[in-house]
Amino acid sequence: MPSCSNHLITPTGSLNISTIATALAHIESGRCRLISRNHNEFKTFPELCKAIASGHSGSLVLDGEMVYLGKDGKPRLDDLMRRREPQYFYAFDLLYFDLLYKDGRDLRGLRWSTANACSGRWFTRRCYS
């Protein structure tokens, strides 16, 4: 039986699942809301919302992970959630791996490649605090 890893594989290595925050991005009319797995809205990441919403005029719901990289380049979940050390610039990486809805159309039952084609583009957003 295959085993499941607690790591997200990326082009530069892997990230431990405990160092990232799961989020849905709901984009509508040029605005984005980030929703946690507990259905709470993340309201302390306006720069992330702005980066995600840029270039989208319709509505999208994306499933993904927020990653906060420290000065050493390592993900830091505690700092992501508490917004510590604001005097430093950290990279927020938004790794979205599933397009769930586009303009009211449910894409969850489609193959990834088909849903990706419906999105018009696939992206990872990076912005800095």
DSSP file (Angstrom, degrees, kcal/mol; ACC not computed):
  #  RESIDUE AA STRUCTURE BP1 BP2  ACC     N-H-->O    O-->H-N    N-H-->O    O-->H-N    TCO  KAPPA ALPHA  PHI   PSI    X-CA   Y-CA   Z-CA
    1    1 A M              0   0    0      0, 0.0     2,-0.0     0, 0.0     0, 0.0   0.000 360.0 360.0 360.0 135.6    0.0    0.0    0.0
    2    2 A P        -     0   0    0      0, 0.0     2,-0.3     0, 0.0     0, 0.0  -0.340 360.0-134.2 -66.9 149.4    1.4    3.5   -0.8
    3    3 A S        -     0   0    0     -2,-0.0     2,-0.4     0, 0.0     0, 0.0  -0.683  11.0-126.0-102.0 159.8    2.3    5.7    2.0
    4    4 A C        -     0   0    0     -2,-0.3     2,-0.3     2,-0.0     0, 0.0  -0.887  19.6-144.4-108.1 134.5    1.5    9.4    2.4
    5    5 A S        -     0   0    0     -2,-0.4     0, 0.0     2,-0.2     0, 0.0  -0.676  13.1-140.0 -96.4 150.2    4.2   12.0    3.1
    6    6 A N  S    S+     0   0    0     -2,-0.3    11,-3.9     2,-0.0     2,-0.4  -0.005  77.5  92.7 -92.6  28.3    3.8   15.1    5.2
    7    7 A H  E     -A   16   0A   0      9,-0.3     2,-0.6    10,-0.1     9,-0.2  -0.951  68.0-140.7-125.2 143.2    5.8   17.1    2.7
    8    8 A L  E     -A   15   0A   0      7,-2.9     7,-2.2    -2,-0.4     2,-0.4  -0.910  27.5-134.2 -97.5 120.7    4.8   19.2   -0.3
    9    9 A I  E     +A   14   0A   0     -2,-0.6     5,-0.3     5,-0.2    -2,-0.0  -0.629  30.4 175.9 -81.2 129.4    7.2   18.6   -3.1
   10   10 A T  E >   -A   13   0A   0      3,-4.0     3,-1.6    -2,-0.4     0, 0.0  -0.802  46.7 -99.6-125.4 167.4    8.4   21.8   -4.8
   11   11 A P  T 3  S+     0   0    0      0, 0.0     3,-0.1     0, 0.0    -2,-0.0   0.776 124.4  43.8 -59.4 -25.3   10.9   22.5   -7.6
   12   12 A T  T 3  S-     0   0    0      1,-0.2     2,-0.3     0, 0.0    -3,-0.0   0.317 130.7 -71.6-103.6   9.1   13.5   23.5   -5.0
   13   13 A G  E <   -A   10   0A   0     -3,-1.6    -3,-4.0     2,-0.0     2,-0.3  -0.997  67.9 -52.4 142.0-145.1   12.9   20.6   -2.5
   14   14 A S  E     -A    9   0A   0     -2,-0.3     2,-0.4    -5,-0.3    -5,-0.2  -0.955  33.2-143.9-135.0 154.8   10.0   19.8   -0.1
   15   15 A L  E     -A    8   0A   0     -7,-2.2    -7,-2.9    -2,-0.3     2,-0.2  -0.959  25.9-118.5-117.1 134.6    8.1   21.7    2.6
   16   16 A N  E >   -A    7   0A   0     -2,-0.4     3,-2.3    -9,-0.2    -9,-0.3  -0.533  22.7-128.6 -68.8 135.4    6.9   20.0    5.8
   17   17 A I  G >  S+     0   0    0    -11,-3.9     3,-1.3     1,-0.3    -1,-0.1   0.785 106.1  65.7 -58.0 -28.4    3.1   20.2    5.9
   18   18 A S  G 3  S+     0   0    0    -12,-0.3    -1,-0.3     1,-0.2    59,-0.1   0.565  96.1  57.7 -72.3  -6.4    3.4   21.6    9.5
   19   19 A T  G <  S+     0   0    0     -3,-2.3    49,-0.5    58,-0.1     2,-0.3   0.282  99.6  66.8-106.0   9.9    5.1   24.8    8.1
   20   20 A I  S <  S-     0   0    0     -3,-1.3     2,-0.5    -4,-0.1    47,-0.2  -0.886  71.5-133.1-128.4 160.2    2.3   25.8    5.7
   21   21 A A  E     -B   66   0B   0     45,-2.2    45,-3.0    -2,-0.3     2,-0.2  -0.959  19.5-132.1-117.7 124.1   -1.2   27.1    6.1
   22   22 A T  E     +B   65   0B   0     -2,-0.5    15,-0.5    43,-0.2     2,-0.3  -0.514  36.3 168.9 -72.0 136.7   -4.1   25.7    4.1
   23   23 A A  E     -BC  64  36B   0     41,-2.4    41,-2.0    -2,-0.2     2,-0.4  -0.997  32.7-142.5-150.7 144.5   -6.3   28.3    2.5
   24   24 A L  E     -BC  63  35B   0     11,-2.8    11,-2.9    -2,-0.3     2,-0.6  -0.892  20.1-148.7 -97.5 137.5   -9.0   28.8    0.0
   25   25 A A  E     -BC  62  34B   0     37,-2.6    37,-2.4    -2,-0.4     2,-0.7  -0.948   9.2-166.0-107.6 118.6   -8.8   31.9   -2.1
   26   26 A H  E     -BC  61  33B   0      7,-2.9     7,-2.1    -2,-0.6     2,-0.5  -0.918   8.7-172.0-106.4 111.6  -12.2   33.2   -3.1
   27   27 A I  E     +BC  60  32B   0     33,-3.0    33,-2.3    -2,-0.7     2,-0.3  -0.902  14.1 157.2-109.3 126.1  -11.8   35.8   -5.9
   28   28 A E  E >   -BC  59  31B   0      3,-2.8     3,-1.7    -2,-0.5    31,-0.2  -0.956  64.9  -9.0-152.2 130.2  -14.7   37.9   -7.0
   29   29 A S  T 3  S-     0   0    0     29,-0.5    28,-0.1    28,-0.4    29,-0.1   0.856 129.0 -50.8  52.6  42.0  -15.0   41.2   -8.7
   30   30 A G  T 3  S+     0   0    0     28,-0.6     2,-0.3    26,-0.5    -1,-0.3   0.537 118.1 106.6  78.4   6.3  -11.3   42.0   -8.3
   31   31 A R  E <   -C   28   0B   0     -3,-1.7    -3,-2.8    26,-0.1     2,-0.4  -0.884  51.9-155.7-117.2 150.4  -11.3   41.2   -4.6
   32   32 A C  E     -C   27   0B   0     -2,-0.3     2,-0.4    -5,-0.2    -5,-0.2  -0.978   6.1-168.1-127.7 138.8   -9.9   38.2   -2.8
   33   33 A R  E     -C   26   0B   0     -7,-2.1    -7,-2.9    -2,-0.4     2,-0.5  -0.989  14.4-145.8-120.5 135.4  -10.7   36.6    0.5
   34   34 A L  E     -CD  25  42B   0      8,-0.6     8,-3.0    -2,-0.4     2,-0.4  -0.899  17.6-165.8-100.9 125.1   -8.5   33.9    2.1
   35   35 A I  E     -CD  24  41B   0    -11,-2.9   -11,-2.8    -2,-0.5     6,-0.2  -0.931  10.7-136.7-117.1 132.1  -10.4   31.3    4.1
   36   36 A S  E >   -C   23   0B   0      4,-3.5     3,-2.0    -2,-0.4   -13,-0.2  -0.242  33.1-100.8 -78.8 170.8   -8.9   28.8    6.5
   37   37 A R  T 3  S+     0   0    0    -15,-0.5    -1,-0.1     1,-0.3   -14,-0.1   0.720 125.9  57.7 -64.2 -19.5   -9.7   25.1    6.7
   38   38 A N  T 3  S-     0   0    0      2,-0.1    -1,-0.3     0, 0.0     3,-0.1   0.239 122.4-108.0 -92.9  12.2  -11.9   26.1    9.8
   39   39 A H  S <  S+     0   0    0     -3,-2.0     2,-0.4     1,-0.3    -2,-0.1   0.695  75.7 137.2  69.7  21.8  -13.9   28.5    7.6
   40   40 A N        -     0   0    0      1,-0.0    -4,-3.5     0, 0.0     2,-0.4  -0.784  55.1-121.1 -96.1 143.6  -12.4   31.6    9.2
   41   41 A E  E     -D   35   0B   0     -2,-0.4     2,-0.8    -6,-0.2    -6,-0.2  -0.704  14.1-134.8 -85.8 131.0  -11.3   34.5    7.0
   42   42 A F  E     +D   34   0B   0     -8,-3.0    -8,-0.6    -2,-0.4     3,-0.3  -0.766  31.4 170.8 -79.3 111.4   -7.6   35.5    7.2
   43   43 A K        +     0   0    0     -2,-0.8    -1,-0.2     1,-0.2    -2,-0.0   0.442  61.4  72.8-103.0  -1.1   -7.9   39.3    7.4
   44   44 A T  S    S+     0   0    0      1,-0.2    -1,-0.2     2,-0.1     3,-0.1   0.201  82.4  71.4-100.5  16.4   -4.3   40.1    8.2
   45   45 A F     >  +     0   0    0     -3,-0.3     4,-2.1     1,-0.1     3,-0.5  -0.379  46.1 146.7-126.8  55.4   -2.9   39.4    4.7
   46   46 A P  H  > S+     0   0    0      0, 0.0     4,-2.4     0, 0.0     5,-0.2   0.848  74.8  56.2 -62.7 -32.3   -4.2   42.2    2.5
   47   47 A E  H  > S+     0   0    0      2,-0.2     4,-1.9     1,-0.2     5,-0.1   0.856 107.4  49.2 -68.2 -32.8   -1.0   42.1    0.3
   48   48 A L  H  > S+     0   0    0     -3,-0.5     4,-2.6     2,-0.2     5,-0.2   0.928 110.8  49.8 -68.3 -44.6   -1.6   38.5   -0.4
   49   49 A C  H  X S+     0   0    0     -4,-2.1     4,-2.6     1,-0.2    -2,-0.2   0.913 110.7  49.8 -60.4 -42.6   -5.2   39.1   -1.4
   50   50 A K  H  X S+     0   0    0     -4,-2.4     4,-1.3     1,-0.2    -1,-0.2   0.918 111.7  48.3 -62.8 -43.2   -4.2   42.0   -3.7
   51   51 A A  H  < S+     0   0    0     -4,-1.9    -2,-0.2     1,-0.2    -1,-0.2   0.897 114.3  45.9 -64.6 -40.6   -1.5   39.8   -5.4
   52   52 A I  H  < S+     0   0    0     -4,-2.6    -2,-0.2     1,-0.2    -1,-0.2   0.918 113.9  47.5 -68.7 -43.3   -3.9   36.9   -5.9
   53   53 A A  H >< S+     0   0    0     -4,-2.6     3,-2.0    -5,-0.2    -1,-0.2   0.700  83.6 112.7 -74.4 -19.1   -6.8   39.0   -7.2
   54   54 A S  T 3< S+     0   0    0     -4,-1.3     3,-0.1     1,-0.3   -23,-0.0  -0.308  85.2  12.2 -61.0 130.6   -4.7   41.0   -9.6
   55   55 A G  T 3  S+     0   0    0      1,-0.2     2,-0.6   -25,-0.1    -1,-0.3   0.507  99.6 110.4  85.6   4.8   -5.7   40.2  -13.2
   56   56 A H    <   +     0   0    0     -3,-2.0   -26,-0.5     1,-0.1    -1,-0.2  -0.945  30.9 168.3-117.1 115.8   -8.9   38.3  -12.4
   57   57 A S        +     0   0    0     -2,-0.6   -28,-0.4   -28,-0.1    -1,-0.1   0.713  66.2  50.6 -95.7 -23.4  -12.1   40.0  -13.4
   58   58 A G  S    S-     0   0    0    -30,-0.1   -28,-0.6   -29,-0.1   -29,-0.5   0.139  98.9 -75.1 -92.2-150.6  -14.5   37.0  -12.8
   59   59 A S  E     +B   28   0B   0    -31,-0.2    44,-3.2   -30,-0.1     2,-0.3  -0.942  46.5 170.1-118.5 139.8  -14.9   34.7   -9.9
   60   60 A L  E     -BE  27 102B   0    -33,-2.3   -33,-3.0    -2,-0.4     2,-0.4  -0.980  21.3-157.2-139.8 149.7  -12.5   31.9   -8.9
   61   61 A V  E     -BE  26 101B   0     40,-2.0    39,-2.8    -2,-0.3    40,-1.3  -0.977  21.1-175.1-127.4 120.4  -12.1   29.6   -5.9
   62   62 A L  E     -BE  25  99B   0    -37,-2.4   -37,-2.6    -2,-0.4     2,-0.4  -0.883  16.1-147.7-115.9 144.4   -8.6   28.2   -5.5
   63   63 A D  E     +BE  24  98B   0     35,-2.9    34,-1.8    -2,-0.4    35,-1.3  -0.930  44.2 110.6-108.5 133.4   -7.3   25.6   -3.0
   64   64 A G  E     -BE  23  96B   0    -41,-2.0   -41,-2.4    -2,-0.4     2,-0.4  -0.900  55.4 -80.7-171.5-159.7   -3.7   25.9   -1.9
   65   65 A E  E     -BE  22  95B   0     30,-2.1    30,-2.7    -2,-0.3     2,-0.5  -0.979  21.2-142.4-133.4 140.2   -1.2   26.7    0.8
   66   66 A M  E     -BE  21  94B   0    -45,-3.0   -45,-2.2    -2,-0.4     2,-0.4  -0.891  20.9-169.8 -99.6 133.3    0.3   29.9    2.1
   67   67 A V  E     - E   0  93B   0     26,-2.6    26,-2.8    -2,-0.5     2,-0.6  -0.990   9.9-159.2-126.8 132.5    4.0   29.7    2.9
   68   68 A Y  E     - E   0  92B   0    -49,-0.5     8,-2.7    -2,-0.4     2,-0.5  -0.948  12.7-156.2-112.5 114.6    6.0   32.4    4.9
   69   69 A L  E     -FE  75  91B   0     22,-2.8    22,-0.8    -2,-0.6     5,-0.0  -0.794   6.7-145.9 -98.4 129.9    9.7   32.3    4.3
   70   70 A G    >   -     0   0    0      4,-2.7     3,-2.2    -2,-0.5    21,-0.2  -0.110  40.3 -83.5 -79.5-177.1   12.1   33.7    6.8
   71   71 A K  T 3  S+     0   0    0      1,-0.3    -1,-0.1     2,-0.1    -2,-0.0   0.810 131.6  55.4 -57.7 -30.4   15.4   35.5    6.2
   72   72 A D  T 3  S-     0   0    0      2,-0.2    -1,-0.3     1,-0.0    -3,-0.0   0.461 118.0-113.2 -83.1  -0.8   17.0   32.0    6.1
   73   73 A G  S <  S+     0   0    0     -3,-2.2    -2,-0.1     1,-0.3    -1,-0.0   0.472  76.6 127.4  84.0   2.0   14.6   30.9    3.3
   74   74 A K        -     0   0    0      1,-0.1    -4,-2.7    -5,-0.0    -1,-0.3  -0.711  66.9-105.6 -94.9 144.2   12.9   28.4    5.6
   75   75 A P  B     -F   69   0B   0      0, 0.0     2,-0.4     0, 0.0    -6,-0.2  -0.412  31.6-166.7 -67.4 140.6    9.1   28.3    6.0
   76   76 A R     >  -     0   0    0     -8,-2.7     4,-1.9     1,-0.1     5,-0.1  -0.846  11.7-179.7-134.1  95.7    7.9   29.6    9.4
   77   77 A L  H  > S+     0   0    0     -2,-0.4     4,-2.6     1,-0.2     5,-0.2   0.898  82.9  55.6 -63.7 -42.8    4.3   28.8   10.2
   78   78 A D  H  > S+     0   0    0      1,-0.2     4,-2.0     2,-0.2    -1,-0.2   0.924 111.0  44.5 -57.9 -44.6    4.4   30.6   13.6
   79   79 A D  H  >>S+     0   0    0      2,-0.2     4,-1.8     1,-0.2     5,-0.6   0.847 110.8  55.5 -69.2 -33.0    5.6   33.8   12.0
   80   80 A L  H  <5S+     0   0    0     -4,-1.9    -2,-0.2     1,-0.2    -1,-0.2   0.945 113.9  39.4 -60.6 -48.1    3.0   33.4    9.2
   81   81 A M  H  <5S+     0   0    0     -4,-2.6    -2,-0.2     1,-0.2    -1,-0.2   0.784 125.6  36.0 -76.4 -27.6    0.1   33.2   11.7
   82   82 A R  H  <5S-     0   0    0     -4,-2.0    -1,-0.2    -5,-0.2    -2,-0.2   0.516  94.9-134.2-104.2  -7.0    1.4   35.8   14.1
   83   83 A R  T  <5 -     0   0    0     -4,-1.8    -3,-0.2    -5,-0.2    -4,-0.1   0.907  41.0-178.8  53.8  46.2    3.0   38.3   11.6
   84   84 A R      < +     0   0    0     -5,-0.6    -1,-0.1     1,-0.2    -5,-0.0  -0.241  49.7  21.9 -72.8 163.0    6.1   38.6   13.7
   85   85 A E    >   +     0   0    0      1,-0.1     3,-1.8     2,-0.1    -1,-0.2   0.896  62.9 179.3  50.4  58.4    9.1   40.7   13.0
   86   86 A P  T 3  S+     0   0    0      0, 0.0    -1,-0.1     0, 0.0     4,-0.1   0.678  71.0  74.2 -65.5 -14.6    7.4   43.2   10.7
   87   87 A Q  T 3  S+     0   0    0      2,-0.1     2,-0.3     0, 0.0    -2,-0.1   0.697  89.9  70.7 -71.9 -15.3   10.7   45.1   10.3
   88   88 A Y  S <  S-     0   0    0     -3,-1.8     2,-0.6    41,-0.0    41,-0.0  -0.716  84.0-126.0 -99.0 151.6   12.0   42.3    8.1
   89   89 A F        -     0   0    0     -2,-0.3     2,-0.3    39,-0.1    -2,-0.1  -0.865  31.3-177.2 -95.9 123.9   10.8   41.6    4.6
   90   90 A Y        -     0   0    0     -2,-0.6    39,-1.4    -4,-0.1     2,-0.5  -0.896  26.5-117.4-118.7 149.7    9.7   38.0    4.1
   91   91 A A  E     -EG  69 128B   0    -22,-0.8   -22,-2.8    -2,-0.3     2,-0.6  -0.757  19.6-155.4 -88.0 127.5    8.5   36.3    1.0
   92   92 A F  E     -EG  68 127B   0     35,-3.0    35,-1.7    -2,-0.5     2,-0.5  -0.918  11.4-163.6 -96.6 119.8    4.9   35.0    1.0
   93   93 A D  E     -EG  67 126B   0    -26,-2.8   -26,-2.6    -2,-0.6     2,-0.7  -0.912   5.5-158.4-104.1 132.2    4.6   32.2   -1.5
   94   94 A L  E     -EG  66 125B   0     31,-2.6    31,-1.1    -2,-0.5     2,-0.9  -0.931   7.5-169.9-110.6 108.8    1.1   31.2   -2.5
   95   95 A L  E     -EG  65 124B   0    -30,-2.7   -30,-2.1    -2,-0.7     2,-0.6  -0.829   6.1-176.8-104.8  98.1    1.1   27.7   -3.8
   96   96 A Y  E     +E   64   0B   0     -2,-0.9   -32,-0.3    27,-0.6    27,-0.2  -0.847  12.2 167.2-101.4 126.0   -2.3   27.0   -5.4
   97   97 A F  E     +     0   0B   0    -34,-1.8     2,-0.3    -2,-0.6   -33,-0.2   0.386  58.0  47.5-119.9   2.5   -2.8   23.5   -6.7
   98   98 A D  E     -E   63   0B   0    -35,-1.3   -35,-2.9    17,-0.0     2,-0.7  -0.935  56.6-153.7-150.9 124.9   -6.5   23.2   -7.4
   99   99 A L  E     +E   62   0B   0     -2,-0.3   -37,-0.2   -37,-0.2     3,-0.1  -0.875  20.5 174.4 -93.8 114.6   -9.0   25.3   -9.2
  100  100 A L  E     +     0   0B   0    -39,-2.8     7,-3.1    -2,-0.7     8,-0.6   0.869  60.8   9.6 -92.5 -41.7  -12.4   24.5   -7.6
  101  101 A Y  E     -EH  61 106B   0    -40,-1.3   -40,-2.0     5,-0.2     2,-0.4  -0.991  53.9-172.0-140.6 146.4  -14.8   27.0   -9.2
  102  102 A K  E >  S-EH  60 105B   0      3,-1.8     3,-2.3    -2,-0.3   -42,-0.2  -0.949  77.8 -21.7-140.5 121.6  -14.6   29.5  -12.1
  103  103 A D  T 3  S-     0   0    0    -44,-3.2   -43,-0.1    -2,-0.4     3,-0.1   0.870 128.8 -48.1  48.2  45.3  -17.4   32.0  -12.8
  104  104 A G  T 3  S+     0   0    0      1,-0.2     2,-0.5   -45,-0.1    -1,-0.3   0.342 109.2 126.8  82.7  -6.1  -19.9   29.8  -10.9
  105  105 A R  E <   -H  102   0B   0     -3,-2.3    -3,-1.8     2,-0.0     2,-0.6  -0.751  59.7-132.1 -89.6 125.6  -18.9   26.6  -12.7
  106  106 A D  E     +H  101   0B   0     -2,-0.5    -5,-0.2    -5,-0.2     3,-0.2  -0.663  29.0 173.6 -77.5 116.3  -18.0   23.7  -10.4
  107  107 A L    >   +     0   0    0     -7,-3.1     3,-1.4    -2,-0.6    -6,-0.2   0.326  48.2 103.4-105.3   5.2  -14.7   22.2  -11.6
  108  108 A R  T 3  S+     0   0    0     -8,-0.6    -1,-0.1     1,-0.3    -7,-0.1   0.805  80.8  50.5 -62.5 -29.7  -14.1   19.7   -8.8
  109  109 A G  T 3  S+     0   0    0     -3,-0.2    -1,-0.3    -9,-0.1     2,-0.1   0.545  94.1  93.8 -85.6  -6.2  -15.1   16.7  -10.9
  110  110 A L  S <  S-     0   0    0     -3,-1.4    -3,-0.0     1,-0.1     2,-0.0  -0.472  86.5 -97.1 -85.2 156.2  -12.8   17.6  -13.8
  111  111 A R     >  -     0   0    0     -2,-0.1     4,-2.5     1,-0.1     3,-0.3  -0.356  38.7-111.8 -62.6 152.7   -9.4   16.3  -14.4
  112  112 A W  H  > S+     0   0    0      1,-0.2     4,-2.8     2,-0.2     5,-0.2   0.899 117.3  52.9 -56.2 -43.2   -6.7   18.7  -13.2
  113  113 A S  H  > S+     0   0    0      1,-0.2     4,-1.8     2,-0.2    -1,-0.2   0.865 110.4  47.6 -64.2 -35.4   -5.5   19.4  -16.8
  114  114 A T  H  > S+     0   0    0     -3,-0.3     4,-1.7     2,-0.2    -1,-0.2   0.926 113.5  46.7 -70.2 -45.2   -9.1   20.3  -17.9
  115  115 A A  H  X S+     0   0    0     -4,-2.5     4,-1.2     1,-0.2    -2,-0.2   0.889 111.0  53.4 -63.0 -39.0   -9.7   22.6  -14.9
  116  116 A N  H >X S+     0   0    0     -4,-2.8     4,-0.7    -5,-0.3     3,-0.5   0.906 106.6  51.6 -62.6 -42.0   -6.3   24.2  -15.4
  117  117 A A  H >< S+     0   0    0     -4,-1.8     3,-0.7     1,-0.2    -1,-0.2   0.855 106.4  55.7 -63.4 -34.2   -7.2   24.9  -19.1
  118  118 A C  H 3< S+     0   0    0     -4,-1.7    -1,-0.2     1,-0.2    -2,-0.2   0.784  98.7  62.1 -67.8 -26.6  -10.5   26.5  -17.8
  119  119 A S  H << S-     0   0    0     -4,-1.2    -1,-0.2    -3,-0.5    -2,-0.2   0.750  98.4-135.7 -73.3 -21.9   -8.5   28.9  -15.6
  120  120 A G  S << S+     0   0    0     -4,-0.7     2,-0.3    -3,-0.7    -1,-0.1   0.084  80.0  17.4  86.4 -25.4   -6.7   30.5  -18.5
  121  121 A R        -     0   0    0     -5,-0.3     2,-0.4     2,-0.0    -3,-0.0  -0.953  69.2-132.9-168.3 156.7   -3.5   30.3  -16.6
  122  122 A W        +     0   0    0     -2,-0.3     2,-0.3     2,-0.0   -25,-0.1  -0.925  35.9 176.6-114.5 142.6   -1.9   28.6  -13.7
  123  123 A F        -     0   0    0     -2,-0.4   -27,-0.6   -27,-0.2     2,-0.4  -0.979  35.4-155.3-149.6 157.1    0.0   30.6  -11.1
  124  124 A T  E     -G   95   0B   0     -2,-0.3     2,-0.4   -29,-0.1   -29,-0.2  -0.995  29.2-148.1-122.4 130.5    1.9   30.9   -7.9
  125  125 A R  E     -G   94   0B   0    -31,-1.1   -31,-2.6    -2,-0.4     2,-0.4  -0.822  13.2-172.5-102.3 139.2    1.9   34.4   -6.4
  126  126 A R  E     +G   93   0B   0     -2,-0.4     2,-0.3   -33,-0.2   -33,-0.2  -0.998  13.0 159.5-128.2 132.7    4.8   35.8   -4.4
  127  127 A C  E     -G   92   0B   0    -35,-1.7   -35,-3.0    -2,-0.4     2,-0.4  -0.929  29.4-125.3-142.9 170.8    4.6   39.1   -2.6
  128  128 A Y  E      G   91   0B   0     -2,-0.3   -37,-0.2   -37,-0.2   -39,-0.1  -0.929 360.0 360.0-124.3 141.3    6.5   40.7    0.3
  129  129 A S              0   0    0    -39,-1.4   -38,-0.1    -2,-0.4    -1,-0.1   0.464 360.0 360.0 -80.7 360.0    5.4   42.1    3.5
